[in-house]
């Protein structure tokens, strides 16, 4: 690359860096609003972060995931579904978006699907007990329907518990 080409790339790199920093700032501000239980403001900040079009996978993932979570809290389940699916598409190895999509399905009354998603999240990261806690809530009220769809759910739960114990040793 010639020196002129390098000089021409500098403004583009500066723009990308600023865009990324802006997205991270919106992400961090959104987290602060979430911590203050202001999910509507947090959702707006996460949207601004997404609109900044960040390129870093972590930033993109958490903006979409966190927006999905806030939309769940605001009972905007169709919008939450889109954001959680987008987060899973960005990084399917993380558990948070599966858990949040489970909350979406639970809010939509799709309990067996929610149960599958909570199990998936728990399998990916057995140390976070929230997914199993959400699954217990569903089973408390909708066990029969879930067991019809997932007859061996007890075995899945035991597998997660065993995986957690194995990781702790």
N, C-alpha and C positions, 0 to 999 in steps of 0.2 A: 504494500500500500504506500502510495506516495505521501509526502508531507502535506500536500494540499488536500488529499483525501482524508487524512487524519484530522486536519483542521476543520474540514466540513462535517465530520462526524461529532465533534465536540458539542455543538448546540443540541443535536439530537440526544446524545447521552445525558446532557444536563436536563433536558425536558423529561426524559424517562425517569431520571433520578428524582426530580421534583414531583412527578406524578406518583411515584412509589411512596415518597415521604408523605405526600398529602393523603394517600390512601391509608397509610399506617396511622397517621394522626386521627383520621376519622374512625378507624378501628378502635384506637385507644380511648377516644372520647366516648364512643358508643359503649365500650365496656364500663366506663365510669357511670354512664347513665343507667346501664343495666344494674349495676351495683346499688344504685339509688332507687331501683324499681321504677324507673322512667323508661318503659319499654317503647313508648311511642317516639320519644326523642332519639333513643338509641337506634331504632329502626331507620329513622331519617338519616342519621349519621352513617349507618352502614350502607344505605343506598348511595349516599354521596361518595363513600369510599369505593363502592363498586363502579360508580360512574367515573371515577378517576382512572379506571382501567389499569389496575396494577398488574404487573407481570409475575411477581413472586408468588409461588404456589401457596405458601403459608398464609400470606395476606389475603389472597383471593379466597382460599378455603374458609378462613375464619370470618371474613366479611359475609359470605353467603350463609355459612352455618349459623352465625350469630343473628343475622337478619331472620333466618327461618325460626330460630328460637323465639325471638321477639314477636314475630307474627303469630306463633303458637300462643304466646301469652296474651296477645290481643285477639285471639280466636279467629284469625284470618288464615284458616287452614289451607285454602287453595294456594294462596301466595306462599305460605310456609312450605308447602309441598314442593313448589318450583325451586325455592332457594335450597332446601335440603338436598333435592336431587342434583342440583347444580354443584353443591359442595361435594357430594359423593362422586360426581363426575370429575371434579378437580383432583380429589385424592381419596380413592376408595379404601385406603388402608387405615384411615382414622375412624374412630368409633363415634365421635360426637354427632355427626350428621345422621348416622343410622338411629341413634337414640332420639334425636330431635324429629326425624321422620316418623319414628314410632309414636312420639307424642302427637304428631299430626294425624296419623291414622287413628289413634285413640280418640282424638277430638272429633274425627269424622265418623266415629262409631264402627270403624273397621278393626275390630279387636284381634282377630287371628293374625292379620297382617302386622298390627302393632306388636304382637307377641313375637313374631318372627324377627322383626327389626330389633327389638330389645335383646333377644337372644344373640343376634349377630353382633350388636354393639358389645355385649358382655363377653362374647368369645374373643373379639378383637382386643379388648382391654378389660380383663377380669378384675382389676383392682378398683375400678369405678363401680361402686355398688348401686348407683342410681338406676341403671338399666334393669337390674334384677328387682329393685324396689318398685319400679314402674310396672314390671311384669307381674309382681305380686298383687298390685292394685287391680290390674285387669283380671287376674285369676279370682280375686275375691268376689267380683261381681259378674264375671262372664266365663267362668271356668268351663262350663259345658260346651259352649260354642268354640272356645279355643281348643279344647281337647278333641272335639270332632275334627277340627282342621289339623291339629298337631297331636296325634294320639300318644306320641312318646315324649311329650313336653317335659315330663319329670326327669327323663334320662338326659335331656338337653340341659336342664337346670343343674343336675348333679355334675355333668361334664364341666360346666362353667365353674362351679364351686371347686371341683377337683383341680382344674387348671390354675385357679387362684392359689390354692394351697401348694401346688407344685412350684409355682413361681416364687412363693414366699420362702421356700426351703433353699 
